[in-house]
Amino acid sequence: MKKLSDLAKEGWILDSFKFIFYKLKKSQPEDVIYSVDYNEDKMEWDSYFEIFKDGGWDHVCSYGEVHFFKSKIGTAPVYTD
């Protein structure tokens, strides 16, 4: 996730993910953080994504049960101790 954040600062923004490959798109540089989460329950995805949105995280892309989110620096992390 740190590497994706570093690339976003250079203007390479995560567009999609498939299997083990990231697809980036050239855009304006962004100072963001990324997080990945896993959720297999497709019936609950609407409320699942809403929880992240309420926490300040934007859904970027998904591949199966793997979901990527991004947010501005300083947003509370998805996972804490």
N, C-alpha and C positions, 0 to 999 in steps of 0.2 A: 504494500500500500504506500510505503514511503517513496518507492521508485515512481509510482503513478503520480504522486503529489509533486515530485521533482520535475517530471516530464510536463505536468500541467503548467508549471511556472515558466517553461520554455515554449508553451503554446501547443503542446501535444496532449489533447484531451481524450480520455477514455470514451470510446464510442460503443464498443461491444466486446463480448467475451465468448469464446467458444472452446470448449474442452480445456486446453491449456494455453490458448493463444488470445492475446489482447489485440483489438483493433483500435488504433488511435486516429484522431482527425486533427488536422492543423486548424487552429483557431487563435483567438486572443489569449495571451497568457492569463492563467487563473491561479490565485493563491488559495488552494483548497486542500482538504484532507479527504482521503478515501477510506472506506470501510467495507468489508465483505461479511455477509451473513448467509446462513443456510436455513432454508425452510421448505419442507416438502409438501406442506398442507395447502394445496391449490385452492381448496374451498375457503380458506381464511386469508388469502393473499390481499384482498381489498383492505381489510382491517389491519393486516400486517404492515402494508405499505403506509397506511395512514398513521400508524404509531411512529414510524421513522420520520414522516413528514412533520408531525407534531413536535418531534425532538430536534428539528432543524436539519434533517438529512433529506437530500433529494435522490430519488431512485434514478440510477444511470442506466443499468441494463441487467438482464438476467440470462442465465443459461441453466435450464432445468431448475434445480432447487438452490442454485448459487446466485446470490443477488448482490450487486454492487451499488453503493451509495456514496455521495460526496456532500461536503458541507464546507462552510467557511472556517478558517482557522479560529480556534477557541470554542467551537461547539462541543458540548459534552460528548465524550466518546460513547460508542455503542456498547462497549464492554468495559467494565471497571472491576477492580479487585473487591 
